[in-house]
Amino acid sequence: MDAFKVEIELPRDLLTALNVPAAEIKQRTTEWVALALFQEGAISAGKAAEMVGMTKAQFIAFLNQRHLPYLDAVSDELARDSETAVTAAQ
């Protein structure tokens, strides 16, 4: 994946408040951004999964662990997935 770097400043006590070890903050921040963009419908589940280094199936399980809906995400994506499944079954 071709990537670019984004730098943000956060209050140091945020790590304590979120109970996130400093070594995990990069991965967790990437997960939060991917989840937010997916929920907004700005990116697909596949793209969100790619951002966080998961398969699409793992990302759907990741959503489930956080009690976030997959099926309510983007109706266009559901239509594409359904069409793909029908084509694959033929």
Rosetta blueprint (number, residue, H / E / L):
1 M L
2 D L
3 A L
4 F L
5 K L
6 V L
7 E L
8 I L
9 E L
10 L L
11 P L
12 R L
13 D H
14 L H
15 L H
16 T H
17 A H
18 L H
19 N L
20 V L
21 P L
22 A H
23 A H
24 E H
25 I H
26 K H
27 Q H
28 R H
29 T H
30 T H
31 E H
32 W H
33 V H
34 A H
35 L H
36 A H
37 L H
38 F H
39 Q H
40 E H
41 G L
42 A L
43 I L
44 S L
45 A H
46 G H
47 K H
48 A H
49 A H
50 E H
51 M H
52 V H
53 G L
54 M L
55 T L
56 K H
57 A H
58 Q H
59 F H
60 I H
61 A H
62 F H
63 L H
64 N H
65 Q H
66 R L
67 H L
68 L L
69 P L
70 Y L
71 L L
72 D L
73 A L
74 V L
75 S H
76 D H
77 E H
78 L H
79 A H
80 R H
81 D H
82 S H
83 E H
84 T H
85 A H
86 V H
87 T H
88 A H
89 A H
90 Q L
